[in-house]
Amino acid sequence: QGIHNRKNKDIKVDLEVPSLPTFEDKKKDKKEKRKADRHLVSQPKHETPPPKDPEDDLDDQLKQRLKNFDFNIMEMMGEDSPRKNVQKATWVTGRLALSQQSSRFTLPIDMARLEQMTPLDYVKNFCIIKRRRKKLYQDIFVKHKDKTGQIPFKDLEKALTMVLVNTLTSDDYKRIVELLDISDSTRVDVDGFSAMAALAERLMCSTHVSQEQVDQPDYQKEKIECADFSALEWKLTGVQVNPKIVRILKELN
């Protein structure tokens, strides 16, 4: 009995009390997790890319031709021109794919507004140009503007020719100058130049689009423009509009 009691005294149980999670610890863990989540970069959702705008192809073509265009070509003077310039003239091939969809011409609800306008005023105020096309017109404007932020008359033909490479001829330019009733003292701002370029492109469509192309969407005017210009003669009745504006309207119609 004594031996048994002594053995019991020698046995020691040394167990540590486990630390149990407290409410404060759980709260702290959640706070740390939220803080870590804040630094995670969320993965973007995969979305179906938007359909490609067909006008992008037209703009890409124009941008490429702008890089290749050489103004020395316009200044060649017969036999005195260096041979290398003659070769460059044949290297710049193709033309901007003309489109009647790149701009839309409109008419005011009150046609009497046209009575106080010049032809250039009309195209500036009643021509809506597609965003990408306008950006290209603006880029060309920047290349030719002077210190006043405008393009003088002497540089207008060069600038418009840069828009309509291998399309706009000297006779075409004279026709546009006559339609818009501008003179050698005229200076145009970016809106005026963009409107002139849009008008020039529209007028070139009628002479450079083949019979096979006329039924394609790019070579047709927007339906809203067709509706706007319907019954044009009736809309002009009783208003004293500048005859050159009337001529532009009939050209567009």
Residue frames as qw, qx, qy, qz and C-alpha x, y, z in Angstrom:
[[0.000, 0.885, 0.465, 0.000, 0.00, 0.00, 0.00],
 [0.314, -0.797, 0.101, 0.506, 2.85, 2.43, 0.83],
 [0.414, -0.135, 0.598, 0.673, 4.64, 1.66, -2.45],
 [0.230, 0.609, 0.676, 0.345, 1.46, 2.29, -4.40],
 [0.115, -0.937, -0.265, 0.198, 0.99, 5.68, -2.74],
 [0.387, -0.610, 0.311, 0.618, 4.55, 6.69, -3.52],
 [0.386, 0.170, 0.676, 0.605, 4.15, 5.90, -7.20],
 [0.105, 0.814, 0.551, 0.153, 1.06, 8.02, -7.37],
 [0.249, -0.881, -0.028, 0.401, 2.96, 10.90, -5.88],
 [0.438, -0.347, 0.494, 0.667, 5.72, 10.58, -8.48],
 [0.345, 0.477, 0.669, 0.453, 3.30, 10.83, -11.50],
 [0.009, 0.556, 0.122, -0.823, 2.91, 14.39, -12.70],
 [0.436, 0.606, 0.605, 0.277, 0.58, 15.47, -15.52],
 [0.180, -0.514, 0.066, 0.836, 1.88, 18.65, -17.15],
 [0.325, 0.535, 0.666, 0.406, -0.76, 19.64, -19.77],
 [0.062, -0.144, -0.011, 0.988, -1.06, 23.21, -20.97],
 [0.356, 0.615, 0.576, -0.405, -4.47, 24.71, -21.26],
 [0.422, 0.342, 0.535, 0.647, -5.12, 25.34, -24.99],
 [0.044, 0.342, 0.090, -0.934, -5.71, 28.93, -25.93],
 [0.332, 0.579, 0.744, 0.040, -9.19, 29.29, -27.28],
 [0.199, 0.338, 0.318, 0.863, -10.06, 31.91, -29.92],
 [0.001, 0.505, 0.506, -0.699, -11.77, 34.93, -28.51],
 [0.349, 0.811, 0.467, -0.050, -14.32, 37.22, -30.14],
 [0.036, -0.895, 0.206, 0.393, -11.67, 39.92, -30.47],
 [0.394, -0.330, 0.728, 0.454, -9.35, 37.56, -32.42],
 [0.453, 0.470, 0.730, 0.204, -12.09, 36.67, -34.90],
 [0.180, 0.938, 0.224, -0.192, -12.85, 40.34, -35.42],
 [0.212, -0.750, 0.442, 0.444, -9.17, 41.10, -35.99],
 [0.482, -0.027, 0.786, 0.386, -8.83, 38.24, -38.54],
 [0.396, 0.712, 0.575, 0.078, -11.78, 39.56, -40.57],
 [0.031, 0.955, -0.036, -0.294, -10.35, 43.07, -40.54],
 [0.342, -0.527, 0.628, 0.459, -6.95, 41.79, -41.78],
 [0.498, 0.269, 0.774, 0.285, -8.65, 39.78, -44.55],
 [0.299, 0.879, 0.365, -0.061, -10.59, 42.81, -45.76],
 [0.132, -0.865, 0.299, 0.381, -7.40, 44.87, -45.75],
 [0.432, -0.249, 0.752, 0.430, -5.63, 42.23, -47.88],
 [0.474, 0.538, 0.683, 0.137, -8.54, 42.02, -50.31],
 [0.151, 0.923, 0.098, -0.340, -8.25, 45.72, -50.95],
 [0.145, -0.682, 0.562, 0.445, -4.84, 45.20, -52.59],
 [0.561, 0.141, 0.782, 0.230, -6.03, 42.46, -54.92],
 [0.200, 0.328, -0.381, -0.841, -6.38, 43.50, -58.56],
 [0.694, 0.322, 0.524, -0.374, -9.71, 42.38, -59.85],
 [0.372, -0.013, 0.756, 0.539, -9.55, 40.53, -63.12],
 [0.366, 0.298, -0.147, -0.869, -11.35, 42.29, -65.96],
 [0.708, 0.296, 0.588, -0.258, -14.34, 40.55, -67.36],
 [0.262, -0.073, 0.720, 0.639, -13.93, 39.18, -70.83],
 [0.460, 0.597, 0.331, -0.567, -16.35, 41.02, -73.04],
 [0.662, 0.448, 0.511, 0.315, -17.14, 40.56, -76.68],
 [0.270, -0.271, 0.183, 0.906, -15.19, 43.22, -78.61],
 [0.418, 0.651, 0.256, -0.580, -17.40, 45.81, -80.34],
 [0.741, 0.489, 0.401, 0.225, -17.90, 45.41, -84.08],
 [0.457, -0.216, 0.244, 0.828, -15.24, 47.13, -86.15],
 [0.292, 0.791, 0.181, -0.505, -16.30, 50.44, -87.61],
 [0.751, 0.427, 0.354, 0.359, -15.85, 50.26, -91.42],
 [0.167, 0.974, -0.045, 0.144, -14.75, 53.89, -91.31],
 [0.604, -0.660, 0.381, 0.234, -11.59, 52.76, -89.47],
 [0.757, 0.136, 0.467, 0.437, -10.34, 51.15, -92.69],
 [0.366, 0.838, 0.218, 0.341, -10.91, 54.38, -94.59],
 [0.264, -0.948, 0.171, -0.039, -9.08, 56.39, -91.95],
 [0.753, -0.380, 0.425, 0.328, -6.16, 53.95, -91.89],
 [0.672, 0.455, 0.368, 0.454, -5.80, 54.35, -95.64],
 [0.131, 0.946, 0.059, 0.292, -5.72, 58.14, -95.37],
 [0.534, -0.793, 0.273, 0.107, -3.21, 58.07, -92.50],
 [0.796, -0.092, 0.422, 0.424, -0.88, 55.87, -94.54],
 [0.514, 0.647, 0.300, 0.477, -1.10, 58.21, -97.52],
 [0.163, -0.982, 0.039, -0.091, -0.42, 61.22, -95.33],
 [0.674, -0.556, 0.367, 0.319, 2.89, 59.63, -94.33],
 [0.681, 0.131, 0.512, 0.506, 3.79, 59.06, -97.98],
 [0.321, 0.891, 0.299, 0.119, 2.67, 62.42, -99.34],
 [0.555, -0.211, 0.105, 0.798, 5.42, 64.72, -100.60],
 [0.175, 0.871, 0.258, -0.380, 4.58, 68.37, -101.13],
 [0.204, -0.501, 0.515, 0.665, 7.51, 68.73, -103.50],
 [0.362, 0.320, 0.814, 0.323, 5.36, 66.90, -106.04],
 [0.173, 0.854, 0.477, -0.117, 3.04, 69.92, -106.22],
 [0.093, -0.887, 0.151, 0.425, 5.94, 72.28, -106.86],
 [0.634, -0.039, 0.580, 0.510, 7.51, 70.45, -109.78],
 [0.286, 0.786, -0.039, -0.546, 8.11, 72.77, -112.74],
 [0.773, 0.601, -0.133, -0.154, 8.50, 70.71, -115.92],
 [0.832, 0.360, -0.306, 0.290, 12.05, 69.90, -117.04],
 [0.070, 0.675, -0.472, 0.562, 13.66, 71.83, -114.19],
 [0.792, -0.459, 0.184, -0.359, 12.32, 69.30, -111.66],
 [0.134, -0.504, 0.853, -0.023, 14.77, 66.76, -110.26],
 [0.546, 0.082, -0.755, -0.353, 14.25, 63.24, -111.57],
 [0.176, -0.075, -0.898, 0.395, 13.77, 61.80, -108.07],
 [0.340, 0.224, 0.379, -0.831, 10.66, 63.93, -107.56],
 [0.597, 0.206, -0.440, -0.638, 9.14, 62.59, -110.75],
 [0.448, 0.036, -0.893, 0.018, 9.63, 59.07, -109.43],
 [0.048, 0.134, 0.723, -0.676, 7.99, 59.96, -106.13],
 [0.492, 0.161, -0.028, -0.855, 4.91, 61.18, -107.99],
 [0.692, 0.075, -0.603, -0.389, 4.30, 57.69, -109.35],
 [0.304, 0.056, -0.871, 0.382, 5.06, 56.11, -105.96],
 [0.289, 0.150, 0.521, -0.789, 2.07, 57.82, -104.27],
 [0.263, -0.113, -0.786, -0.548, -0.64, 55.57, -105.69],
 [0.250, -0.504, -0.823, 0.072, -4.32, 55.04, -104.90],
 [0.151, -0.455, -0.020, -0.877, -6.76, 57.48, -103.45],
 [0.264, -0.034, 0.658, -0.704, -8.84, 57.91, -100.33],
 [0.054, -0.365, -0.910, -0.191, -11.87, 55.62, -100.39],
 [0.219, -0.199, -0.036, -0.955, -14.54, 58.27, -100.81],
 [0.158, -0.397, -0.889, 0.162, -17.68, 57.94, -98.73],
 [0.237, -0.530, -0.251, -0.774, -20.94, 59.83, -98.49],
 [0.696, -0.558, -0.451, -0.021, -21.31, 58.40, -94.98],
 [0.579, -0.039, -0.337, 0.741, -18.37, 60.37, -93.53],
 [0.013, 0.124, 0.215, -0.969, -20.47, 63.53, -93.21],
 [0.072, 0.622, 0.776, 0.076, -24.09, 64.64, -93.25],
 [0.027, 0.133, 0.090, 0.987, -25.45, 67.96, -94.49],
 [0.021, -0.565, -0.771, 0.293, -28.60, 69.39, -92.97],
 [0.004, 0.545, 0.312, 0.778, -31.07, 72.22, -93.41],
 [0.061, -0.008, 0.527, -0.848, -32.39, 74.62, -90.76],
 [0.119, 0.543, 0.813, -0.171, -36.01, 74.28, -89.66],
 [0.177, 0.887, 0.207, -0.373, -36.41, 77.98, -90.41],
 [0.722, 0.344, 0.304, 0.518, -34.97, 78.39, -93.92],
 [0.091, 0.969, 0.067, 0.221, -34.92, 82.17, -93.45],
 [0.627, -0.681, 0.242, 0.291, -31.74, 81.65, -91.38],
 [0.735, 0.113, 0.397, 0.538, -29.90, 81.04, -94.64],
 [0.294, 0.898, 0.237, 0.227, -30.67, 84.55, -95.89],
 [0.195, -0.950, 0.242, -0.036, -27.93, 86.11, -93.74],
 [0.782, -0.369, 0.441, 0.238, -25.32, 83.42, -94.40],
 [0.277, 0.667, -0.588, -0.364, -22.40, 83.11, -96.78],
 [0.871, 0.184, -0.421, -0.173, -21.76, 79.73, -98.46],
 [0.426, 0.304, -0.727, 0.445, -18.86, 79.09, -96.04],
 [0.375, -0.237, 0.484, -0.754, -21.13, 79.93, -93.10],
 [0.853, 0.008, -0.110, -0.511, -23.63, 77.35, -94.33],
 [0.809, 0.189, -0.552, 0.069, -21.18, 74.45, -94.57],
 [0.177, 0.337, -0.669, 0.639, -19.63, 75.35, -91.20],
 [0.416, -0.137, 0.457, -0.774, -22.97, 75.39, -89.41],
 [0.831, 0.140, 0.165, -0.512, -24.92, 72.67, -91.21],
 [0.713, 0.372, -0.593, -0.038, -22.38, 69.93, -91.86],
 [0.750, -0.513, 0.360, -0.210, -22.05, 67.12, -89.31],
 [0.516, 0.556, -0.652, 0.000, -18.77, 65.23, -89.73],
 [0.928, -0.245, -0.279, 0.020, -18.08, 61.79, -88.30],
 [0.532, -0.817, 0.204, 0.091, -15.68, 61.92, -85.37],
 [0.774, -0.215, 0.399, 0.442, -12.83, 59.93, -86.90],
 [0.531, 0.590, 0.328, 0.511, -12.99, 61.75, -90.22],
 [0.091, -0.974, -0.040, -0.203, -13.01, 65.11, -88.45],
 [0.672, -0.633, 0.265, 0.280, -9.90, 64.09, -86.50],
 [0.708, 0.133, 0.403, 0.564, -8.09, 63.49, -89.79],
 [0.245, 0.829, 0.247, 0.438, -9.20, 66.86, -91.17],
 [0.389, -0.919, 0.063, -0.019, -7.98, 68.50, -87.97],
 [0.770, -0.339, 0.311, 0.442, -4.58, 66.78, -88.22],
 [0.558, 0.423, 0.356, 0.619, -4.11, 68.15, -91.73],
 [0.057, -0.944, -0.173, -0.274, -5.27, 71.59, -90.59],
 [0.604, -0.748, 0.142, 0.236, -2.57, 71.61, -87.90],
 [0.732, -0.024, 0.350, 0.584, 0.11, 70.92, -90.54],
 [0.361, 0.497, 0.378, 0.693, -0.89, 74.01, -92.53],
 [0.212, -0.925, -0.314, -0.018, -2.13, 76.62, -90.07],
 [0.398, 0.575, -0.227, 0.677, -0.05, 79.74, -89.52],
 [0.256, 0.041, -0.592, 0.763, 0.75, 81.62, -86.33],
 [0.402, -0.140, 0.084, -0.901, -2.80, 83.01, -86.19],
 [0.409, 0.075, 0.853, -0.316, -4.25, 79.50, -85.97],
 [0.664, 0.575, 0.250, -0.406, -5.80, 79.73, -89.44],
 [0.632, 0.084, 0.573, 0.515, -4.97, 78.55, -92.95],
 [0.144, 0.590, -0.140, -0.782, -4.44, 81.41, -95.42],
 [0.755, 0.536, 0.098, -0.364, -5.93, 81.17, -98.89],
 [0.374, 0.691, -0.597, -0.164, -2.54, 80.50, -100.51],
 [0.054, -0.317, 0.936, -0.141, -2.20, 77.21, -98.58],
 [0.711, 0.100, 0.380, -0.583, -5.79, 75.98, -98.91],
 [0.801, 0.407, -0.321, -0.299, -5.28, 74.06, -102.15],
 [0.333, 0.436, -0.809, 0.212, -2.24, 72.27, -100.76],
 [0.334, -0.154, 0.736, -0.569, -4.15, 71.30, -97.60],
 [0.785, 0.231, 0.202, -0.538, -7.23, 70.04, -99.47],
 [0.682, 0.474, -0.535, -0.155, -5.04, 68.09, -101.88],
 [0.061, 0.360, -0.866, 0.341, -3.48, 66.37, -98.89],
 [0.606, 0.045, 0.554, -0.568, -6.96, 65.24, -97.83],
 [0.829, 0.432, 0.256, -0.245, -7.95, 64.00, -101.28],
 [0.286, -0.527, 0.676, 0.428, -4.68, 62.59, -102.57],
 [0.107, -0.053, 0.845, 0.522, -4.84, 61.75, -106.30],
 [0.141, 0.607, 0.782, -0.024, -8.49, 62.79, -106.37],
 [0.051, 0.900, 0.242, -0.359, -8.77, 66.59, -106.15],
 [0.599, 0.347, 0.276, 0.667, -7.54, 68.34, -109.29],
 [0.180, -0.150, -0.055, 0.970, -6.79, 72.02, -109.76],
 [0.278, -0.278, -0.477, -0.786, -10.10, 72.41, -111.63],
 [0.528, -0.512, -0.678, -0.012, -11.95, 70.71, -108.77],
 [0.399, -0.372, -0.379, 0.748, -10.37, 73.12, -106.31],
 [0.021, -0.033, -0.186, -0.982, -11.40, 76.13, -108.41],
 [0.415, -0.419, -0.639, -0.493, -14.95, 74.78, -108.48],
 [0.527, -0.521, -0.598, 0.306, -15.02, 74.53, -104.67],
 [0.270, -0.225, -0.141, 0.925, -13.57, 78.04, -104.29],
 [0.186, -0.198, -0.391, -0.880, -16.25, 79.37, -106.61],
 [0.496, -0.488, -0.685, -0.217, -19.06, 77.51, -104.80],
 [0.526, -0.539, -0.469, 0.461, -17.93, 78.79, -101.41],
 [0.132, 0.917, 0.154, 0.343, -17.38, 82.30, -102.77],
 [0.630, -0.664, 0.058, 0.398, -13.98, 82.70, -101.11],
 [0.433, 0.877, -0.140, 0.153, -11.17, 84.99, -102.26],
 [0.691, 0.318, -0.408, 0.505, -7.43, 85.34, -101.81],
 [0.104, -0.529, 0.397, -0.743, -8.06, 87.30, -98.60],
 [0.834, -0.360, -0.174, -0.379, -9.97, 84.41, -97.01],
 [0.102, 0.396, -0.836, 0.366, -8.53, 82.68, -93.96],
 [0.771, -0.281, -0.407, -0.401, -10.23, 79.60, -92.53],
 [0.410, -0.509, 0.634, -0.413, -10.25, 78.19, -89.02],
 [0.133, -0.161, 0.978, 0.003, -10.36, 74.49, -88.18],
 [0.486, 0.416, 0.669, -0.379, -14.16, 74.27, -88.45],
 [0.489, 0.709, -0.103, -0.498, -14.15, 76.04, -91.79],
 [0.173, 0.509, -0.797, -0.274, -11.42, 73.79, -93.18],
 [0.298, 0.035, 0.941, -0.156, -13.15, 70.63, -91.94],
 [0.539, 0.568, 0.437, -0.443, -16.41, 71.72, -93.59],
 [0.393, 0.700, -0.397, -0.445, -14.58, 72.53, -96.85],
 [0.009, -0.343, 0.931, 0.125, -12.89, 69.12, -96.83],
 [0.420, 0.255, 0.823, -0.285, -16.22, 67.38, -96.19],
 [0.538, 0.681, 0.135, -0.477, -17.86, 69.29, -99.05],
 [0.250, 0.630, -0.644, -0.354, -14.94, 68.50, -101.36],
 [0.188, -0.130, 0.974, -0.005, -15.13, 64.79, -100.56],
 [0.504, 0.450, 0.629, -0.385, -18.88, 64.78, -101.13],
 [0.490, 0.727, -0.118, -0.466, -18.56, 66.49, -104.50],
 [0.098, 0.519, -0.811, -0.252, -15.78, 64.11, -105.57],
 [0.499, 0.068, 0.839, -0.203, -18.06, 61.13, -104.91],
 [0.642, 0.599, 0.280, -0.388, -20.21, 62.03, -107.88],
 [0.506, 0.752, -0.368, -0.208, -17.26, 61.96, -110.29],
 [0.128, 0.545, -0.826, 0.073, -15.07, 59.18, -108.86],
 [0.560, -0.040, 0.754, -0.341, -17.56, 56.48, -107.86],
 [0.110, 0.101, -0.835, -0.529, -18.19, 53.84, -110.48],
 [0.639, -0.138, -0.304, -0.693, -21.60, 52.55, -111.50],
 [0.698, -0.110, -0.706, 0.045, -20.91, 49.29, -109.66],
 [0.333, -0.031, -0.610, 0.718, -20.23, 51.13, -106.40],
 [0.246, -0.326, -0.041, -0.912, -23.26, 53.43, -106.25],
 [0.735, -0.386, -0.379, -0.409, -25.44, 50.80, -104.57],
 [0.636, -0.072, -0.608, 0.471, -22.96, 50.10, -101.79],
 [0.397, -0.800, -0.424, 0.152, -23.79, 51.64, -98.36],
 [0.489, -0.440, 0.006, 0.753, -20.64, 53.80, -98.17],
 [0.176, 0.055, 0.421, 0.888, -21.57, 55.56, -101.40],
 [0.204, -0.648, -0.614, -0.403, -25.11, 56.40, -100.38],
 [0.103, -0.453, 0.256, -0.848, -26.22, 59.35, -98.30],
 [0.021, 0.148, 0.846, -0.513, -27.78, 58.79, -94.91],
 [0.052, -0.569, -0.772, -0.277, -31.55, 58.45, -95.03],
 [0.196, -0.760, -0.405, 0.469, -32.02, 61.35, -92.62],
 [0.147, -0.421, 0.280, 0.850, -30.16, 63.63, -95.05],
 [0.024, 0.231, 0.771, 0.593, -32.28, 62.41, -97.95],
 [0.144, -0.710, -0.687, 0.050, -35.40, 63.24, -95.94],
 [0.237, -0.657, -0.147, 0.701, -34.00, 66.66, -94.98],
 [0.064, -0.335, 0.435, 0.833, -33.36, 67.61, -98.61],
 [0.189, 0.444, 0.841, 0.244, -36.65, 66.27, -99.96],
 [0.089, 0.871, 0.467, 0.121, -38.91, 68.90, -101.57],
 [0.495, -0.277, -0.027, 0.823, -35.92, 71.30, -101.63],
 [0.098, 0.351, 0.382, 0.849, -37.48, 73.61, -104.21],
 [0.392, -0.718, -0.487, -0.308, -40.59, 74.00, -102.06],
 [0.618, -0.586, -0.278, 0.444, -38.48, 74.72, -98.95],
 [0.411, -0.106, 0.125, 0.897, -36.63, 77.49, -100.79],
 [0.018, 0.655, 0.529, 0.539, -39.86, 79.18, -101.84],
 [0.294, -0.894, -0.250, -0.228, -40.30, 82.65, -100.35],
 [0.616, -0.685, 0.106, 0.374, -36.76, 82.98, -98.92],
 [0.419, 0.880, -0.220, 0.046, -33.96, 85.10, -100.38],
 [0.838, -0.387, 0.282, 0.263, -31.02, 82.75, -100.12],
 [0.075, -0.699, 0.541, 0.462, -27.57, 83.48, -101.56],
 [0.812, 0.439, -0.201, -0.329, -27.64, 81.90, -105.06],
 [0.385, 0.502, -0.767, 0.108, -24.34, 80.14, -104.35],
 [0.372, -0.161, 0.786, -0.467, -25.83, 78.49, -101.27],
 [0.797, 0.307, 0.190, -0.484, -28.76, 77.38, -103.44],
 [0.643, 0.543, -0.520, -0.146, -26.25, 75.94, -105.90],
 [0.022, 0.384, -0.873, 0.300, -24.46, 74.03, -103.10],
 [0.601, 0.036, 0.585, -0.544, -27.79, 72.66, -101.86],
 [0.821, 0.428, -0.050, -0.374, -28.69, 71.44, -105.35],
 [0.427, 0.542, -0.724, 0.033, -25.24, 69.87, -105.76],
 [0.187, -0.247, 0.853, -0.420, -25.73, 68.02, -102.47],
 [0.699, 0.189, 0.396, -0.565, -29.23, 66.96, -103.40]]
